[in-house]
Amino acid sequence: MRPQRRPRFQELDAMGLPEERGRSGSESRGQEEAGAGGRARSWSPPPEVSRSAHVPSLQRYRELHRRSVEEPREFWGDIAKEFYWKTLCPGPFLQYNFDVTKGKIFIEWMKGAITNICYNVLDRNVHEKKLGDKVAFYWEGNEPGETTQITYHELLVQVCQFSNVLRKQGIQKGDRVAIYMPMIPELVVAMLACARIGALHSIVISWNQGIDLWWHELMQEAGDECEPEWCDAEDPLFILYTSGSTGKPKGVVHTVGGYMLYVATTFKYVFDFHAADVFWCTADIGWITGHSYVTYGPLANGATSVLFEGIPTYPDVSRLWSIVDKYKVTKFYTAPTAIRLLMKFGDEPVTKHSRASLQVLGTVGEPINPEAWLWYHRVVGAQRCPIVDTFWQTETGGHMLTPLPGATPMKPGSATFPFFGVAPAILNESGEELEGEAEGYLVFKQPWPGIMRTVYGNHERFETTYFKKFPGYYVTGDGCRRDQDGYYWITGRIDDMLNVSGHLLSTAEVESALVEHEAVAEAAVVGHPHPVKGECLYCFVTLCDGHNFSPKLTEELKKQIREKIGPIATPDYIQNAPGLPKTRSGKIMRRVLRKIAQNDHDLGDTSTVADPSVISHLFSHRCLTIQ
């Protein structure tokens, strides 16, 4: 086979993107090793993916990105034409202020334009695009064989019925509706019914016996037609509380028009969606990934999706791949925590299934360590599926930094480049923009349509959290490194950076070094007070099946960190952690681990911990396992 030639990146242009330069030589696709200057190994998009991709080359991506940042009104205005608007935007397409020194922070996209997101994801698909008979969701229950499916027409009918139920209960435009349901089609119906009548939905964690009502009783006599409530593009669509991994949860508010444009566009381009695809995002709908890439994004594109209520290890650890084969899933999106969990059981549970339908793999929730990326690529994707490692937040509504399957050469662990409309920058502690190869605070310089508009009931907290540290920028709260090729690497929450004897260390970097050891399935690193260093490293490690925690293992892990990073990063403490405290969206709650490391039982808000028993277990074994 003739080797594939690929571009090399050297310099950054004005938008913070790499200048593209051709290169000669005979490197095979996916075989470039780290060279001078420490360049990471990279994989070019498979030619068979690029040929049919919406964005087939890096050059085309750069052209589109430049236009989206320099001409956002025109770029997003063209996309808006693909949707139904009862009234077009009568005034400025975009108005905003990111600078707290110049007044109140606000963002308005298409204010005055009138639409309904439910109409756009259902009625438009059924009546205009003639997709009524197309399957919207294949539902797979926890028990194999417990399945159903729902078409776009059936979904529209049920949404209209439940919209009428809500109106009969007195729910009106602007009211807030809490939804308590498992991962079943009725949850999607309830969300869309709220959107149809202009009510805000908020997904919650517990049943309220005093006010909650039973679905089947309410739906028995509901009519199956319901005129949508026409909403301003800037009307609120939903409230979603952040996971609480870094503090008290915040009620993030997203609005109708901008959110609709952004999730529809990110879904189409990041997963390179085509009409015949079967998409599967494993996230719970109760979190932003489920909102954007189980419900609104796929439906806005007329996609068929898998909705899974079960867990990935039941009835055995090959469950995900049996479902992939069953529904011929083409685009698969999951969390690094799930990948690392399944890695523990080896290759055989994956390779005994075909997975031949898979074309694109995705990750979400936290930076994926290179070892997990390589296993995902080699074993799950059989070295033929591009991996889109997506960085974004509840607050951003959709993807911010991400590869595009047919265009972006991938580096394991890097979120690569910004999505359309996203203008990133890296700042130092003084708020100065850093050029070229750099590390610091990740910020965004201008709004994108999907950005949150406020914190529910507390706009001051919105301004303080995201805009006051560096006026003129949206502050993500994450650290970031940009390499000499222009690739962005998320180094973790700024709160998770450690200062050891004056050296700033990234917890993500140490965690990655730990999981390179064959015995370690997952790791989490936090700071611990030290009388000399100021701060030292306290590591929690979850072991793979068949490995035991021992003094010999801890010495091996310390040696590995010294070799990979340097002596300054050698941990003072390594604790065996059969489980780690995580939110239900799979994020490790490092603020809780910091408390455990210091034996401080004042944990703050732990309402979003998926398994509280993990915390008590780690506390009880803390003193016994410190090395």
C-alpha angles and dihedrals in degrees: 000000000000111000117252116242117221136188124260119214122219116153137032122239126214092280093055092256127127121264107237119236127177120237134202128216137082105274114155118231111273095009104096110125127203108286137180112337093025100278111182120241112264140198123215120220112272109258091232089059095045093051094065099027124122086229105033101177144026090245091057090048091053092050092051094044093050091052093046092055100038096039105026095155093055095040096050092035090063091050091048089060089069091067134066118261120180088199125017123230106284098194140020113348092217133020126166149147121210095170116089090194089066098050141279117357111243140156125197125178117184093343108190095028111123124217144125122235094208090055090051096050097040118015092040092051094045101042106025102030095033094229096136094119095044116107111251096184138012104203119209118189128208091263114066109247093031097114145137139166136215129204126217091255092050090047091052092051093050092046091052090049093051091044087059089048090054093048090050088055088056096256112155139179110298096022119126121236123194114211123205111185141124124244096293132126090257089068090060089045091053093049093049092045089056090049090048094059095037096253121139116242124211121185113220143192106232145041118250106208094192097063110010120107135203118256100217092052093052096046098052097091102019119131118243099225125072129168109227122243107245111230138193113251088243096050111116115262103185146345117228123182118223117245096256093233090135103028145315110350116258125214102238113202121209125185134222109249106035094041091050093052094045101048092043092051097043091048092051097048105029093051092030089231121205129180096257095051125116108209127201125189110178095201123118112253089230089077131063093258089058093046094050104032105026099039122014105023098049094041092049087059096044091247131164111232140183116237111200124193097178138079125260096242100051129129083357138341093265093065096111094052094047088055091048089056094042095057097026091239112201102181119040126187125185144142128273088237090062092047092051090047092055093043087066090070097052133234102299098078087057102039094050086072124068102230086180092140094063115110106158131025124198139191131203142171104050139004110294114230114236093246092057090043091054093048091047090050098042102038108023097033096034088228091289104087122084114230118224106204101195125202117195142119142228085256096054096053093216146014118323106172117024145132119250111228099233099034115034126078104222130228115194109252097013123113084206113200141359123273121239114298093017118120109186128190135180116225133192123224090276093056095251118145113244120216130211119350106012148136129216143088117351112225138161122230102205139018127270121203095257098055116125115256101210147333107268110261094353116071090163090062088051091055094042096047100045110019114026100070092062111015112218095031138082104235113214096193089232130114118230141190125205114202129213090269092057096253119145120228120190108223096189139265113331086235087061095057112109128213107209114179090332094312117118111222130188114228089210090059093052092045090052091052091051096051091052086076110094092231096056121083098172138000139190125193128198137169125264126192114260125188094221108024095039089226134023136186123270111188129197115198130191111203130220119247112281096029127106130209111244143150088258091057093049090053090050090051093049090049091050092053092048090052096043100041111005142268092284089068096054107130120238092202134033118181128191108238116185085185137014126218107255138170117244088260089062101255117143110240099225093172087064091047090053088056092048091049089056094040089241111152094190094100101164119213110004097161092117097053108121095210114019091184089073090067096054090046092054092047093050093050097039100098093040096056105040109120 
